[in-house]
Amino acid sequence: MLLFGFAVASCGGAIPTPQSALAPPPPPLQRFDAPATREAVAIEGSDLVRGRSRVVVRAPMAKVRRYVLDFDHYAEFMPHYRQSRVLIRRDNGGLQIMMEVAAIGGLIKMWTKFEMPPPRMIDKAEVHESEFLEGNVDDFKAIWRLRKMDEDHTELTLEVFLEPSLPLPDSLINSENVGGAVDGVIAMRNRIEGRVDPSNDE
């Protein structure tokens, strides 16, 4: 996956037609057993896209939030993560984080440092959006969206974009971003729900 490991290989599945970055967000998921969505979000002025995927997590929103912000333990369950740690915890609740992921069987390591400011409420969703600071990549973005469905179910969305400082074709970067969003949101759901056998996942 991408945010949690940029593996330079096809993630499988066709890339959906990009949605406009200025378009309203997709309608909320209605079924608790809905499969993970697979979306490409256009980046204005670029041929690149962000990957976006949504799932329903069988857990209250407070629990989902706790796991999403537990960056110190991402390497335990996110594919291709080598390390992730919180560098600074700010008084307003914001975080500064460093992460490292592996690619091409561990031959390439990519790292980034970013800020995760306090969340904003947008369209009834709690939005945690990263701000790229530095790294050996050209750009990085991660957006988590949490929306309460009821007391025991939360819709969780992950939107990711990572542009490596490597001469790779746009089609490959786009495939990794879209596939990475799917892999990442499923891995987070499985961690929160305590699933030990993800073989039947999407």
PASEBA-1860 file (N, C-alpha, C; in nm, 3 decimals):
! residues 202
1> MLLFGFAV> 0.083/-0.118/0.000/0.000/0.000/0.000/0.086/0.123/0.000 ~ 0.027/0.241/0.003/0.106/0.361/-0.019/0.140/0.434/0.109 ~ 0.042/0.492/0.173/0.073/0.563/0.297/0.149/0.472/0.391 ~ 0.117/0.344/0.389/0.176/0.251/0.483/0.267/0.153/0.410 ~ 0.333/0.199/0.303/0.433/0.119/0.236/0.416/0.130/0.086 ~ 0.503/0.205/0.021/0.490/0.224/-0.124/0.562/0.109/-0.192 ~ 0.489/0.004/-0.224/0.547/-0.111/-0.292/0.537/-0.087/-0.442 ~ 0.649/-0.089/-0.511/0.647/-0.060/-0.653/0.606/-0.185/-0.730
9> ASCGGAIP> 0.477/-0.207/-0.728/0.415/-0.319/-0.798/0.268/-0.287/-0.808 ~ 0.197/-0.352/-0.898/0.055/-0.325/-0.915/-0.021/-0.368/-0.792 ~ -0.115/-0.285/-0.750/-0.199/-0.320/-0.635/-0.321/-0.397/-0.679 ~ -0.340/-0.415/-0.808/-0.454/-0.491/-0.856/-0.577/-0.406/-0.868 ~ -0.662/-0.436/-0.965/-0.785/-0.362/-0.983/-0.764/-0.238/-1.067 ~ -0.862/-0.207/-1.149/-0.851/-0.090/-1.234/-0.868/0.037/-1.152 ~ -0.799/0.141/-1.195/-0.812/0.270/-1.128/-0.943/0.333/-1.171 ~ -1.031/0.369/-1.078/-1.158/0.430/-1.115/-1.137/0.565/-1.182
17> TPQSALAP> -1.238/0.611/-1.251/-1.233/0.743/-1.310/-1.220/0.847/-1.199 ~ -1.119/0.935/-1.207/-1.099/1.032/-1.098/-1.222/1.121/-1.077 ~ -1.250/1.146/-0.949/-1.352/1.243/-0.914/-1.287/1.380/-0.902 ~ -1.362/1.483/-0.927/-1.308/1.617/-0.913/-1.276/1.645/-0.767 ~ -1.157/1.704/-0.744/-1.118/1.737/-0.607/-1.210/1.843/-0.547 ~ -1.282/1.917/-0.633/-1.372/2.021/-0.584/-1.514/1.971/-0.566 ~ -1.541/1.847/-0.608/-1.674/1.792/-0.596/-1.705/1.759/-0.450 ~ -1.832/1.755/-0.412/-1.867/1.719/-0.274/-1.828/1.575/-0.246
25> PPPPLQRF> -1.807/1.540/-0.119/-1.769/1.403/-0.086/-1.880/1.306/-0.124 ~ -1.846/1.179/-0.144/-1.947/1.080/-0.181/-2.048/1.062/-0.067 ~ -2.167/1.013/-0.099/-2.267/0.992/0.006/-2.218/0.890/0.108 ~ -2.264/0.899/0.231/-2.220/0.805/0.336/-2.258/0.661/0.300 ~ -2.177/0.570/0.348/-2.211/0.429/0.335/-2.336/0.401/0.418 ~ -2.423/0.317/0.367/-2.549/0.289/0.434/-2.550/0.151/0.500 ~ -2.473/0.057/0.446/-2.474/-0.080/0.498/-2.352/-0.104/0.586 ~ -2.375/-0.170/0.699/-2.265/-0.201/0.789/-2.169/-0.301/0.728
33> DAPATREA> -2.216/-0.383/0.633/-2.130/-0.484/0.572/-2.081/-0.441/0.434 ~ -2.087/-0.312/0.404/-2.043/-0.264/0.273/-1.893/-0.291/0.255 ~ -1.853/-0.339/0.136/-1.709/-0.361/0.111/-1.635/-0.229/0.102 ~ -1.504/-0.235/0.114/-1.423/-0.115/0.102/-1.438/-0.054/-0.037 ~ -1.458/0.076/-0.042/-1.469/0.145/-0.170/-1.329/0.168/-0.227 ~ -1.325/0.199/-0.355/-1.198/0.222/-0.425/-1.217/0.342/-0.516 ~ -1.154/0.456/-0.481/-1.180/0.579/-0.553/-1.049/0.650/-0.588 ~ -1.052/0.722/-0.699/-0.941/0.809/-0.740/-0.991/0.952/-0.736
41> VAIEGSDL> -0.921/1.038/-0.664/-0.960/1.178/-0.648/-0.862/1.264/-0.728 ~ -0.911/1.335/-0.828/-0.825/1.415/-0.915/-0.757/1.526/-0.837 ~ -0.634/1.555/-0.873/-0.558/1.667/-0.818/-0.553/1.774/-0.926 ~ -0.611/1.888/-0.898/-0.623/1.994/-0.998/-0.487/2.032/-1.054 ~ -0.476/2.041/-1.187/-0.353/2.079/-1.252/-0.250/1.970/-1.261 ~ -0.290/1.846/-1.236/-0.195/1.734/-1.236/-0.261/1.612/-1.296 ~ -0.180/1.521/-1.348/-0.230/1.391/-1.394/-0.231/1.288/-1.282 ~ -0.184/1.327/-1.166/-0.181/1.237/-1.051/-0.313/1.243/-0.975
49> VRGRSRVV> -0.342/1.139/-0.899/-0.464/1.132/-0.818/-0.430/1.091/-0.676 ~ -0.520/1.125/-0.586/-0.515/1.070/-0.452/-0.601/0.944/-0.448 ~ -0.558/0.848/-0.369/-0.642/0.731/-0.347/-0.734/0.755/-0.229 ~ -0.857/0.702/-0.238/-0.952/0.717/-0.128/-1.033/0.589/-0.113 ~ -1.049/0.545/0.012/-1.127/0.424/0.038/-1.202/0.440/0.169 ~ -1.323/0.381/0.175/-1.408/0.390/0.294/-1.454/0.251/0.336 ~ -1.462/0.231/0.467/-1.516/0.108/0.524/-1.600/0.144/0.645 ~ -1.678/0.048/0.691/-1.749/0.061/0.817/-1.672/-0.018/0.922
57> VRAPMAKV> -1.643/0.046/1.034/-1.574/-0.018/1.145/-1.676/-0.047/1.254 ~ -1.676/-0.169/1.302/-1.769/-0.208/1.408/-1.711/-0.167/1.544 ~ -1.714/-0.036/1.567/-1.661/0.021/1.691/-1.711/0.163/1.703 ~ -1.728/0.212/1.825/-1.770/0.351/1.843/-1.662/0.448/1.796 ~ -1.701/0.569/1.765/-1.611/0.667/1.705/-1.491/0.698/1.796 ~ -1.512/0.702/1.924/-1.402/0.734/2.016/-1.292/0.628/2.008 ~ -1.330/0.502/1.995/-1.232/0.395/1.983/-1.158/0.405/1.850 ~ -1.231/0.432/1.743/-1.168/0.447/1.611/-1.067/0.560/1.613
65> RRYVLDFD> -1.104/0.672/1.670/-1.014/0.787/1.679/-0.885/0.749/1.753 ~ -0.899/0.676/1.862/-0.783/0.639/1.942/-0.682/0.558/1.860 ~ -0.731/0.467/1.780/-0.642/0.385/1.699/-0.584/0.463/1.582 ~ -0.664/0.546/1.518/-0.616/0.625/1.404/-0.500/0.716/1.446 ~ -0.507/0.771/1.566/-0.404/0.864/1.612/-0.291/0.796/1.686 ~ -0.293/0.664/1.694/-0.188/0.589/1.766/-0.072/0.558/1.671 ~ -0.008/0.663/1.622/0.096/0.649/1.521/0.215/0.568/1.570 ~ 0.241/0.566/1.699/0.355/0.491/1.751/0.345/0.341/1.726
73> HYAEFMPH> 0.225/0.291/1.697/0.207/0.147/1.677/0.170/0.109/1.533 ~ 0.175/0.204/1.441/0.140/0.173/1.303/0.226/0.061/1.244 ~ 0.353/0.060/1.278/0.445/-0.040/1.219/0.407/-0.182/1.258 ~ 0.324/-0.199/1.359/0.285/-0.333/1.403/0.182/-0.397/1.310 ~ 0.111/-0.316/1.230/0.004/-0.375/1.151/-0.014/-0.316/1.011 ~ 0.045/-0.201/0.984/0.031/-0.141/0.851/0.134/-0.204/0.756 ~ 0.091/-0.252/0.640/0.182/-0.317/0.547/0.299/-0.227/0.507 ~ 0.420/-0.283/0.509/0.543/-0.219/0.461/0.594/-0.106/0.549
81> YRQSRVLI> 0.528/-0.082/0.662/0.579/0.019/0.755/0.704/-0.034/0.822 ~ 0.811/0.044/0.822/0.932/0.010/0.896/0.931/0.075/1.034 ~ 0.887/0.199/1.039/0.875/0.265/1.169/0.781/0.383/1.156 ~ 0.725/0.421/1.268/0.639/0.539/1.277/0.639/0.582/1.423 ~ 0.664/0.707/1.445/0.665/0.753/1.585/0.625/0.899/1.593 ~ 0.566/0.933/1.706/0.528/1.071/1.734/0.650/1.144/1.788 ~ 0.689/1.252/1.723/0.805/1.330/1.764/0.767/1.438/1.864 ~ 0.652/1.504/1.842/0.609/1.614/1.927/0.459/1.601/1.952
89> RRDNGGLQ> 0.418/1.617/2.076/0.276/1.625/2.113/0.249/1.768/2.157 ~ 0.168/1.839/2.082/0.147/1.981/2.107/0.033/2.002/2.208 ~ 0.033/2.118/2.271/-0.066/2.149/2.374/-0.208/2.149/2.319 ~ -0.224/2.182/2.191/-0.358/2.186/2.131/-0.405/2.051/2.080 ~ -0.326/1.946/2.103/-0.363/1.813/2.058/-0.301/1.772/1.927 ~ -0.235/1.866/1.859/-0.169/1.833/1.733/-0.046/1.746/1.756 ~ -0.003/1.680/1.650/0.110/1.588/1.657/0.208/1.618/1.545 ~ 0.335/1.593/1.571/0.435/1.587/1.464/0.486/1.444/1.457
97> IMMEVAAI> 0.486/1.385/1.337/0.510/1.242/1.321/0.617/1.219/1.217 ~ 0.697/1.115/1.237/0.792/1.068/1.139/0.756/0.925/1.104 ~ 0.757/0.892/0.974/0.730/0.755/0.933/0.831/0.713/0.828 ~ 0.856/0.583/0.822/0.946/0.525/0.722/0.880/0.402/0.663 ~ 0.880/0.391/0.531/0.822/0.277/0.464/0.924/0.218/0.369 ~ 0.904/0.091/0.333/0.996/0.019/0.246/0.932/-0.007/0.111 ~ 1.016/-0.012/0.009/0.970/-0.043/-0.126/1.071/-0.135/-0.193 ~ 1.025/-0.206/-0.294/1.107/-0.298/-0.372/1.180/-0.394/-0.280
105> GGLIKMWT> 1.102/-0.466/-0.202/1.159/-0.568/-0.114/1.255/-0.514/-0.011 ~ 1.239/-0.390/0.028/1.324/-0.331/0.129/1.447/-0.262/0.074 ~ 1.464/-0.261/-0.060/1.582/-0.197/-0.119/1.574/-0.045/-0.111 ~ 1.454/0.009/-0.110/1.435/0.154/-0.103/1.357/0.187/0.023 ~ 1.405/0.287/0.095/1.335/0.335/0.214/1.294/0.480/0.191 ~ 1.168/0.508/0.217/1.117/0.643/0.204/1.068/0.691/0.341 ~ 1.098/0.815/0.372/1.057/0.869/0.500/0.996/1.007/0.481 ~ 0.913/1.043/0.575/0.852/1.175/0.573/0.823/1.220/0.715
113> KFEMPPPR> 0.832/1.349/0.735/0.793/1.411/0.862/0.673/1.500/0.831 ~ 0.569/1.491/0.914/0.449/1.570/0.888/0.380/1.609/1.017 ~ 0.298/1.712/1.007/0.215/1.757/1.118/0.075/1.698/1.101 ~ 0.013/1.663/1.212/-0.127/1.625/1.214/-0.197/1.721/1.310 ~ -0.252/1.830/1.257/-0.317/1.930/1.343/-0.443/1.874/1.409 ~ -0.500/1.946/1.503/-0.629/1.904/1.560/-0.733/1.889/1.450 ~ -0.830/1.802/1.469/-0.929/1.775/1.363/-1.025/1.890/1.341 ~ -1.088/1.886/1.222/-1.195/1.980/1.186/-1.321/1.899/1.159
121> MIDKAEVH> -1.436/1.960/1.181/-1.563/1.897/1.145/-1.607/1.948/1.009 ~ -1.620/1.857/0.912/-1.660/1.891/0.776/-1.769/1.793/0.733 ~ -1.886/1.845/0.697/-1.997/1.760/0.651/-2.025/1.646/0.750 ~ -2.029/1.681/0.878/-2.061/1.586/0.985/-1.955/1.477/1.003 ~ -1.836/1.500/0.948/-1.726/1.406/0.966/-1.612/1.476/1.038 ~ -1.543/1.400/1.121/-1.424/1.450/1.191/-1.304/1.423/1.100 ~ -1.235/1.529/1.059/-1.130/1.517/0.958/-0.993/1.544/1.020 ~ -0.904/1.447/1.004/-0.765/1.458/1.047/-0.679/1.463/0.921
129> ESEFLEGN> -0.621/1.579/0.890/-0.549/1.599/0.764/-0.403/1.637/0.790 ~ -0.312/1.562/0.731/-0.170/1.586/0.754/-0.119/1.707/0.676 ~ -0.006/1.762/0.723/0.063/1.872/0.655/0.209/1.830/0.639 ~ 0.251/1.809/0.515/0.386/1.762/0.484/0.490/1.865/0.523 ~ 0.597/1.820/0.592/0.705/1.907/0.633/0.833/1.882/0.553 ~ 0.880/1.759/0.554/1.002/1.725/0.483/1.012/1.574/0.468 ~ 1.106/1.530/0.387/1.129/1.388/0.366/1.206/1.365/0.238 ~ 1.235/1.239/0.207/1.303/1.208/0.081/1.201/1.171/-0.027
137> VDDFKAIW> 1.081/1.230/-0.017/0.976/1.219/-0.118/0.939/1.361/-0.161 ~ 0.872/1.371/-0.275/0.834/1.504/-0.325/0.711/1.560/-0.255 ~ 0.620/1.473/-0.216/0.498/1.520/-0.150/0.432/1.404/-0.078 ~ 0.353/1.438/0.022/0.281/1.338/0.101/0.156/1.401/0.159 ~ 0.047/1.326/0.159/-0.078/1.370/0.219/-0.153/1.249/0.272 ~ -0.207/1.262/0.391/-0.293/1.159/0.449/-0.411/1.228/0.515 ~ -0.531/1.181/0.485/-0.652/1.237/0.543/-0.738/1.122/0.596 ~ -0.763/1.124/0.725/-0.857/1.030/0.787/-0.988/1.104/0.814
145> RLRKMDED> -1.100/1.042/0.778/-1.232/1.098/0.808/-1.311/0.997/0.889 ~ -1.368/1.041/1.001/-1.448/0.956/1.088/-1.589/1.012/1.094 ~ -1.687/0.927/1.069/-1.827/0.970/1.076/-1.907/0.869/1.156 ~ -1.973/0.916/1.259/-2.055/0.829/1.343/-2.178/0.782/1.267 ~ -2.197/0.650/1.264/-2.317/0.592/1.203/-2.420/0.562/1.310 ~ -2.377/0.501/1.418/-2.457/0.483/1.539/-2.360/0.461/1.654 ~ -2.406/0.420/1.769/-2.318/0.408/1.885/-2.210/0.302/1.867 ~ -2.231/0.207/1.777/-2.138/0.094/1.764/-2.074/0.082/1.626
153> HTELTLEV> -2.099/0.179/1.536/-2.044/0.171/1.401/-1.995/0.308/1.356 ~ -1.877/0.310/1.292/-1.816/0.432/1.244/-1.774/0.413/1.099 ~ -1.809/0.509/1.015/-1.756/0.508/0.878/-1.617/0.570/0.882 ~ -1.519/0.497/0.828/-1.380/0.541/0.829/-1.332/0.556/0.685 ~ -1.278/0.672/0.653/-1.226/0.701/0.520/-1.079/0.734/0.530 ~ -1.001/0.680/0.437/-0.860/0.715/0.426/-0.834/0.767/0.285 ~ -0.775/0.885/0.277/-0.734/0.943/0.149/-0.583/0.966/0.156 ~ -0.510/0.914/0.057/-0.364/0.920/0.063/-0.304/0.966/-0.069
161> FLEPSLPL> -0.189/1.030/-0.057/-0.111/1.067/-0.174/0.036/1.069/-0.133 ~ 0.116/0.993/-0.204/0.260/0.997/-0.185/0.325/1.002/-0.322 ~ 0.409/1.103/-0.343/0.482/1.118/-0.468/0.630/1.096/-0.441 ~ 0.683/0.982/-0.478/0.825/0.953/-0.448/0.918/1.036/-0.534 ~ 1.040/1.054/-0.485/1.142/1.126/-0.561/1.214/1.028/-0.652 ~ 1.136/0.956/-0.730/1.188/0.856/-0.823/1.124/0.878/-0.959 ~ 1.194/0.848/-1.067/1.136/0.867/-1.201/1.039/0.755/-1.237 ~ 0.920/0.759/-1.176/0.819/0.657/-1.198/0.706/0.714/-1.282
169> PDSLINSE> 0.642/0.632/-1.365/0.529/0.681/-1.445/0.410/0.718/-1.358 ~ 0.334/0.818/-1.402/0.217/0.863/-1.327/0.120/0.748/-1.303 ~ 0.106/0.660/-1.403/0.010/0.550/-1.389/0.046/0.459/-1.273 ~ 0.175/0.437/-1.250/0.217/0.352/-1.139/0.194/0.422/-1.005 ~ 0.228/0.550/-0.999/0.206/0.626/-0.875/0.056/0.628/-0.841 ~ -0.027/0.650/-0.944/-0.171/0.652/-0.920/-0.222/0.517/-0.872 ~ -0.174/0.410/-0.933/-0.216/0.276/-0.891/-0.179/0.250/-0.746 ~ -0.059/0.292/-0.708/-0.015/0.270/-0.570/-0.095/0.354/-0.472
177> NVGGAVDG> -0.128/0.477/-0.510/-0.208/0.561/-0.420/-0.347/0.505/-0.399 ~ -0.413/0.462/-0.507/-0.547/0.407/-0.495/-0.544/0.275/-0.417 ~ -0.453/0.186/-0.455/-0.443/0.060/-0.383/-0.401/0.079/-0.238 ~ -0.315/0.178/-0.215/-0.270/0.204/-0.079/-0.381/0.249/0.014 ~ -0.473/0.328/-0.040/-0.587/0.372/0.042/-0.671/0.253/0.084 ~ -0.696/0.162/-0.009/-0.775/0.042/0.023/-0.704/-0.043/0.128 ~ -0.576/-0.073/0.103/-0.501/-0.156/0.197/-0.494/-0.093/0.335 ~ -0.474/0.041/0.337/-0.458/0.108/0.466/-0.584/0.111/0.549
185> VIAMRNRI> -0.697/0.141/0.486/-0.821/0.151/0.564/-0.865/0.012/0.611 ~ -0.840/-0.091/0.530/-0.874/-0.228/0.572/-0.784/-0.271/0.688 ~ -0.655/-0.240/0.680/-0.563/-0.275/0.788/-0.603/-0.206/0.918 ~ -0.645/-0.080/0.909/-0.687/-0.008/1.029/-0.814/-0.069/1.085 ~ -0.912/-0.099/0.999/-1.035/-0.162/1.046/-1.006/-0.294/1.117 ~ -0.920/-0.375/1.057/-0.889/-0.505/1.116/-0.822/-0.489/1.252 ~ -0.735/-0.390/1.263/-0.667/-0.364/1.392/-0.768/-0.324/1.499 ~ -0.858/-0.233/1.464/-0.956/-0.184/1.561/-1.050/-0.296/1.604
193> EGRVDPSN> -1.094/-0.377/1.507/-1.190/-0.483/1.538/-1.123/-0.608/1.594 ~ -0.991/-0.612/1.594/-0.920/-0.727/1.646/-0.928/-0.849/1.557 ~ -0.942/-0.828/1.427/-0.947/-0.940/1.334/-0.809/-1.003/1.322 ~ -0.802/-1.134/1.338/-0.673/-1.204/1.331/-0.659/-1.281/1.201 ~ -0.767/-1.298/1.126/-0.762/-1.368/0.998/-0.825/-1.281/0.891 ~ -0.742/-1.195/0.827/-0.796/-1.105/0.725/-0.808/-1.169/0.587 ~ -0.801/-1.302/0.577/-0.800/-1.370/0.448/-0.926/-1.345/0.368 ~ -1.036/-1.312/0.435/-1.162/-1.290/0.364/-1.189/-1.142/0.339
201> DE> -1.088/-1.057/0.361/-1.107/-0.915/0.340/-1.119/-0.884/0.192 ~ -1.166/-0.761/0.164/-1.181/-0.718/0.025/-1.045/-0.721/-0.044
END
